[in-house]
Amino acid sequence: MSNSTVLKIDPLLDGVLPSTTPVSKEAMELAEFVKDKSHSLVDRIESYQDIISLEIGDTPLTRMRNVERETGLRQLYIKNEGGNPSGTQKDRISFAQCLDAMRRGYDTISVATCGNFGASTAQAAYLAGLKCIVFIPETYHTDRITEMESYGAQVIRFPGSYEDNVYHSQQQSKANHWYDANPGGHNASLQISAYAEIAYEIYDTLRDAPKMVAVPVSNGTTLAGIYRGFVTLFRRGRTSRIPIMIAGSSYRKNPIVESFRQGFESCVDLEESRITESKVNEPLINWHSFDGDEALYAIRKSNGQAYNVSDEKLMRYAKNLREKEGLQVLPASTAGLYALIQMHKATPLEPDRYVAVITGRK
């Protein structure tokens, strides 16, 4: 693919709104100010920070009493990241990175995605007045391409795996002076700090750390960030403990889970030929986890566990949450919750407080 092809960007015309705008009227009004470059950069950045304050985070932490009754696991809470505009936790890092891109003088942001991260970044970039280029493996099945394009993002179906798309996006970002929003790069600490906010929000409700936090893992950034947030809280004397971190992912298709289960000290890549994507497992699978070492460290340091979960079980538990708790969730996001339930079935967990992170239905 030539650079000239990549550089062809067709942003929305001035004043044209995307077809999908799951943010408040106030946020859209602020975005118009942010995109008006006749204002000072300081004022534009301040307005974008106001958008973040209005729209991102403070997602529900809800007790799952019907699941408790079904499983016998007491005080089970769901941290539902579906409350973010894109329906996923990805908004926490996409908006943080767009803010960083504005501060550093970039006009274009680029990312590779299975679907959710691209949709989130496209929306965040639209509100920031940034151009957005999204790379997606040409064999992937995401339904969110239309959504990305509605925000003016250029979507490029690039050959190869997700990892191939990440590397290509990184190369193109470097060559064309785009902001590189991909995992595992220079922005890893920024992304982990953004996800640490999930831990702070859990603490705000529970006023202490739960016994365990279960998280679906792909690249491992979300789990690593939540762990880092609780470490910070513990060191500040806010919590009495650091929770045990539980990871769940697609059956034998994630390096973090496989490395943990095989006793490796660092995250070891899988054989690419072993990875087969499906519409259900795409948000979880990879042969290389870009923040895998950080996630593996968090699991080990907290005396945690990691589990494989099949597509069939992910679908079944998403259906169970819909029927028992009225939640529409992304099946892949139930991987951590399913792992926690299986731990309890194998050896009943003591009465305490347990949290599982899930995301929206898209």
N, C-alpha and C positions, 0 to 999 in steps of 0.2 A: 504494500500500500504506500503510495507516494505521499510526501509531506503536503503536496498541493491539494490532495484529496482531503487530508485531515484538516487543513486550514480553511476549507470552505464551510463557513458558519452562517446560518440563516436565523438570526435572532428575531423575536417577535417585533412587529412594528411598534413604534412609540404609541402608548395609549391602549394597545390591544391587551386584553386580559386573557390569561390561560383558561382553558375550559374547566380545569380542576383547581379550585382555590379554597382548600379546607383551612383557611386562616380567617381571623376576624377582620371586619371592616376597618378597624383601627390599625391593624397590622398592614393592610393593603395601602392605607393612606400614608403610613410611615414609609412604606416601600417607595412610594412616589417621590418622597423627599430624598430618600437614600439614593435613588437613581438620578436625581437632578444634580449634575456635576457643577452647576453654578454655585452650589453651597460648599462651604469648607469641608474638607475631609474629616476634621474633628467632629463637626455637627452631623455629618452623614453617618459616621461610625457610631456616634451616640444614639442616633435614631435606630440603627440596625441592632444595637444592644437592647433597645426598648422592644423591638420585635421579638428578640430571643426571650426576654423576660415575660412577654405576653404569651408566647406560643409554645416554648420548649420546656419540657420537664414538668415537675409537680404532677406526675402521673399517678393514677389511683393505686393505693395499696389496700387490697380488699381481702377480708377473711373468707375463705372458701368453706363455709359450714356444711354444704351438701357433700362436697368431696371428703371432708372430715368424717361425716357420718358413714360414708361408703367405705372408707379405708381404715378408720380408727386412728388416723394421725391427727393429733390435736394441735390447734392453733397454726393452721396452714394459711399463709397469705400469698396472694398473687400480686406481683408488681407488674401492672399492665401497661407496657410501653405503647400500646395501641392508642393511648391518649395523645401522642404526639401527632403533628399534622400529617405526616406520611404514614402513620400507623405503626411505626417501628422506632426502636431506640437509635437508629442511624441518624435521626435529626439532631441528636446531641452533638455528634461530631461534624456533621455536614455544615451546620450553622456556625459552629466554632471555627471551622476551617475557612468558611467564606468570610467571617469577620477578620481572621488572620490575613487572608488574601487581600482584603481591602486595606488593612493597616500597612501591608508591605508593598502596595502599589501594583498588584497584579490586576489584569482585566479579564483573564480567562482561567478557569479551573477545570481540571481533568481528573477522571476517575474510571476505574474498571469495576464492573459490577455483575452480580447475578440477577439483579433487579431492584431490590429495596434501596440499596445505597445509592444507586443511580437516580432513582426517583426522588429520594431525599435531597441529594446534592443539586439536582436540577431545580427543585423548588427553592432551596436556600439561595442558589445563585441568582435565580429570577428576582427574588426579593432584594438581593444585594446589588442588582444591576450588573452582574458579571456574566460573561459568556461561559457556557458549560459544554464540555465534550465528554461523552460517555461511551466507553468501550464495553461491548457485551459479546461473550463467545457466541459464534454464529449458530451453534447447535442448541443453545439454551432456550427455554420455553417461557420466559417471563411475560406476563400480561401487562407489564408496567411501561412498555416502550411508548405507547400512545400518551401516557401521562407525562413522561419525560419530554416528549416532543411538544406537548401542550405548553410547557414552560420555556420553549425556545431552545432546548438542548439539542445538540447534534449527536445523534446516536449512530455509532459505527459498529457493525457486526464484524468482528475480527476473528480470523481462524484460530483454532487451538483451544486450549483450556482456559479456565479463569486465570490461572497463574500466568499463562502466556499473554493474556490481555492486560494484566497488571504490569508486567515488564514492558510491554509495548507502550502503555500509557505513560509509564515513568520515563521512557526514552523520549517520547514525543514531547512530554512536558519540559524536559531538560533542553531539547533542541529548539523549542519554540517559546521558551520563557513563559510557560503556563504554570499555574500553581498545581503541584502534585498532591492530590488528596487521597492517594492510595495508602493502604495499611503498610506498616513495616518500613516506612521511609523516615524522612527527617521529622515528620509530624507525629511520630508514635507517642511521644510524651504528651503532646497536646490532646491526642485522642484518648489516651488513658485518663488524663485529668478530667476530660469531659464526661467520661463514663463513671468517674468517681462520684459524680453528682447523684447517681442512683443510690449509692450507699448513704450519702448525706440525707436524701429524702426518706429512705427507709428508717434511718435514725430519728428523723424529725417526727415520725409517727409512733414508732415503738419506744423511743427514748433509751434504747440500748440496742446492741447488735443481736440479731436472731442467732439461734443455735447453728443453722445451716442456711446457705444461699445456693440455690440450684439455677444454673444458667445454661442455655443452649450455646454451643461453641462452634465456630467456623475458624476464623483467624485467631480467635482467643482474646481479642482486644476488650470486649465487653467484660468478660470474666476478670481479666487482669485489672481493669479499671475499677470494678466494684471492690475487688480485694484491696487495691491500693487506697481506696476511699475509707474502708474500714480500718486499715492500718493507721491512717492519719488520725481518725477519730479516737482510736485506742491510745495512741501516743499522746494525744492531747488530753487524755483522761476523761473523755466523753462517754466511752463505753467500757464495760467490764471485761470484754473479750473481743476476739476477732473471729468471725464465723467460719465454720468449715465450708469450703467451696466444693460444690458438686457440679461436674461437667457432664453434659449429655450431647451426643452427636450421632450422625448417620452411621449405620452399622458398618464398622471396619473401613470407613472412608474419611477419617479425620486423623491427622498426625498427632494431635494433642492427646486424644483418647488412646490411640494405639501406643504412643510412646509411654504414656503413664502405665498402661496395662502390661507392657513388656519391661517395665522397670528402668527405662532409659533416663539418664540424668538431664539430657537436653532433647528438644523436639527433633525427631528424625523424620525425614521425608518418606512418603509412601511411594510405591511404584505407580507411575502415572497410568499405566495400563490397567490397574486395578480399579480406577475410579470411573464409575458410570453414573452419569447424572440422570435424575428423574425430576418431574415437576415438583415432587414433594421434597426431595433431599437437596436440591440446588442451593438453598441458603446455607447449608451446612458443610458440603463436601469440598475437599481440596486435597492435593497431594503435598502441598507445602503451606503451613500456617505461618503467616507473616509475623504475628506476635505470639507464636507458639511457645517460645521459651519463657516469656513473661507469664503466660497462662499456666504452663506446666509448673513453674516455680510457685505460683499462688496455690495451686491444688496441693502440691507436696508440703509447702510450708504451713498450710492450714490443716494438715492431716485429712485432706479431702479424698474424693473418689471420682472416677470417670467411667462412663457407661456408653455402650453402643445401643442404638435404638433403631429398629427397622422402620421402613416406610409405612408398613401396615399398622404398626403400633402408634406411630405419630398421627396417622389419620384417625385411628380409633380414639386416641385420647383427645384430639381436637373435637371430635364428635361428642365425647363424653362431657367436655367442658361446656359445649353448646347446650346439651340436654340438661346437665346438672346445675350449671351456674349462669346460663344464658349468655355466654361469651363467644364471640366470633373471633377465632384466633388463627394465626398462621400455623399449620400443622407442625412445621419444622421447629417452631418456637416452644413446643411442648417437650422437647428432648430432655431438658434439665428437670422439669417437673416429673416426667415419667421415670427418670432415673431415681429421683427422691422417693417416689412411691414404691418403686421396686426395692430400694434399700429397706424401707419400712416393712414391706411384705416378707423380706428375707429374715430380718431381725428387727422386731418392733422398736421404734425410736422412742426415747423417753419423752414424757410430756415437757414441752418447751415451745419455742416459737420458730417456725420454719418459713422461708420465703422462696418462691420460685418466680423467675423473671420470664414473662411471655411478651409477644408482640402481636400486632394487629393481623387482620385476616388476609391482607393482600399478599 
